[in-house]
Amino acid sequence: MADTLHIGDHAYSSWSLRAWLLFEKFDLAVETRLVPFDGDQSVGEQMAVAPPSRTVPTLVTADGTVIWDSLAIAEEVHARHPEAGIWPADPAARAFARALAAEMHSGFSALRTDCPMALRVAYAGFQPSEAVRGDLARIDTLWRLGLDRFGGPWLVGAYSAADAFFAPVAARIATYDLPVSPEAQAYVGRHLADPAFRAWRRTGLSQGNDLPWYAKDLPTRPWPGPEEEV
């Protein structure tokens, strides 16, 4: 029995993207099971196959352990595969990366509410609220602090779980053309060009239905990253 990662729609499920990147970026084997957001059953009903989970992502390991939280997935996968480098070996970099991921996991509610991940579209004319601008200012500060302190190109030098956790934030900045500093915008561009991110988005472009409850009544513009052939 292999590890199985239950994920939601590729175009919309930001937490699923985070968990999937932990396996894809660190070359760890996993089978995926799609839990559609517009199925006949709710996500909670579909996840009855892996109690006590009610959400995606959920990891069911080969030994039957169920992990239903993205940060817990990162920690458990690291514990089982310490050689993969999900968290940095350097203590200072590891502590900083964990703090980044934890703040992303629990914070930035205005950005997450007003700007849901939607990888099939890029909008023009979105006006962020003051609360969203506050979230963006904090994110910008954290990103530039990590990039300056550890030298880039990712938040603590090499790609880590912290970057996986901020990948959907980069996607939101791209989709809604949100204002960030040039340094933060360059970091967004690295996500958009990353082969793993592009593979995830390519699947989102070719599979699944457009979900109207994520749509904004705004004009669209070309996707600001590399275009995908689907």
N, C-alpha and C positions, 0 to 999 in steps of 0.2 A: 504494500500500500504506500503510495506517495503522499507527500504533503499536498493539500488542496486549499487553494485560496478562492474564497467566494467573493466575487466582485460585482459591482453595479455597472450601469451603462457607462461606456468609455467616454462619451462626450460630456457627461454630467457628474460623474461620481468622483469628486476630488479626493475623498478619503481612500477610495479604492486605488486611485492612481498612486498615492503615497505608498501603500502596502505593496503594490505590484512592482514599483521601482526598487524596493528593497531586495527583491529576488532578481529582477532583470539586470540591474546595474552591478550586482555583486556575483553574478553568474551562479545562482543557486537554483536548483531544479524545483519546480512546483507545477502542479496542474491547476488550471483555473476553471471555475464554474460560474457562469454568468447568471446573475439574479436581476432580471429586467425590472425597471422602475414602472413600466406600464403593463405589467402582466395581469392575468386574471386574479392573482392573489397579491396581497401586499408583500412588501419585503419581509416583514416580520413573519407572515405565514409561510413564505418560501423558506425562511431560515429555520423553520421547525425541524429540518433535517439535521441541524447542528445545535441542539440545546446546550446552554441557555441563550445562545445568540439570538438577537432580533434585528441585527443590522449588518451592513457590509462596510468595510471588509471584515471577513472572519477567516482565520486560518485554522484548518484542522490538520494537525500534524500526522505523520505516518503512524504514530503510536496512539492516535485517537484523542489527543489533547485539543481542546477547543479554546481559541484565543480570539475574542470578539472586539478588541480595541486596537487601533492602529499603533499607538505608542507601545502598548504591551507587545504587539507583534514585533516591532523593531527590537525591543529588549530581548524577547525570547529567541528570535532568530539569531541575534548577536550571541546570546549565551550558547546556542547550539552550534554556531559556526563562527567562533571568534577569529578564525583565520581570514574570513572574508573581508574584514575591514569596514563593517557597517558603521561602527564608531571608531574614531581615530585611536591609535595606540598611545600617542602622546597624552599625558594626563590633562594638561591645560587645554589642548584642542578638544579632547573628549568632553570635558566639563562644559566648555563653551557650546559645543555642538548639541549636547543634551539640553542645555538651558534654552537654546534656540528652538529646538523641536518641541520642548514642553510648552514654551510660550505660544508657539503656533497652534499646538494641540488644544490649548485652553482659551486662547484669546482671539482678538481681531473679529469680534462678532459682527460689527457694522459692515466690514468689507465682505464677510462671508454671506451676510443676509442680503445686502444690496447688490452684490456682484457675484451671483452664482457662477460656477465654472460652466462654460458652454463652448466647447472646442470647435464647433462647426461654424462659428460666426465671429466677426469682429465688428464692433459698433463704432459709429461716429456720433459725437455730440453728447455723450453721457456726462452728466454733471454730478460729481460726487458730493455727498453731504459733508458737513463739517466732521461728523463722526468718522466717515470713511477717510477723509483727509487726515484725521488724527491717526488712524490705523496705518495709513501709508507713510506718514512721517516716522512713526515708530519702526516700521519695517525697514524703511530706508536707512535709519540710524543703525539698526542691528546689522543689516547687510554690509554697509560700508565699514562698520567696526570690524566684522569678521574678515572681510576682504583686505583691509589695511593691516590687520594684526597678523594674519596668516599668509598673506601674499597671493591669494587666489590660486587658480581661477575660480574655485568654489569657496564656500563660506569658511571652511577651516583648511584650505589648501586643496587636498584631494576630495573627491566626491564622498559625501557621508550621508547618513540618515537625515541630517539637518537639511541638506539640499533636496532630498526626496520629499520632506515635509513642506518645503517652500515651493516645490514645482507647481502646484496648483495656484499658488499666489502669483507666480510669474505668468501663468496662463490667464489669470484674471486681469492683470495689468495689461497684457496684450489684447485681450478681448475688448476691454472697456476703455483702452487708451488712457490709462490712469497716470497722473503726474508723479514722476519720481525723478531722482537725480540722474545725471548721465552715468554715474558708476552703477547705480541700481538698474538702469535701463540696459546697460551692457550685460549685467548678470542675467536679466530676463532673456536677452538674446542668446546667451549660452544655453539656457534651458530649451528655448524654441528650436535650436539647432542640434540639440543632443539626440543621438540616434534612438535611444530608448524612449524619450518623450515623443519623438516623431512617430515611432512605431505604435505607441498607444493612441496618439491622435489619428493616425491613419486608420486604425481599426474603428475609432469613433466616427470617422467620416463615412465609412463603408457599411457599418452595421448599426442596427437600432433605428428607432423612430425619433423624429423631432418631438420634443416634449413641450407643449405650449406653455406650461406653467414656469418654464425657465426663460421664455422669450421676452425681449424688451421692444417697445414700440419706438424704435430708433432707426435711422438710416444705417446702412452697413458700409464697410470698406474692406479692402483686401486684407487677408491675414498677414500680420507683420513679420512672420517668420517664413521659413521655407515652405513652399506649397507641396502638397503630397499628391501623388498619382494614385487614384483609387479605382 
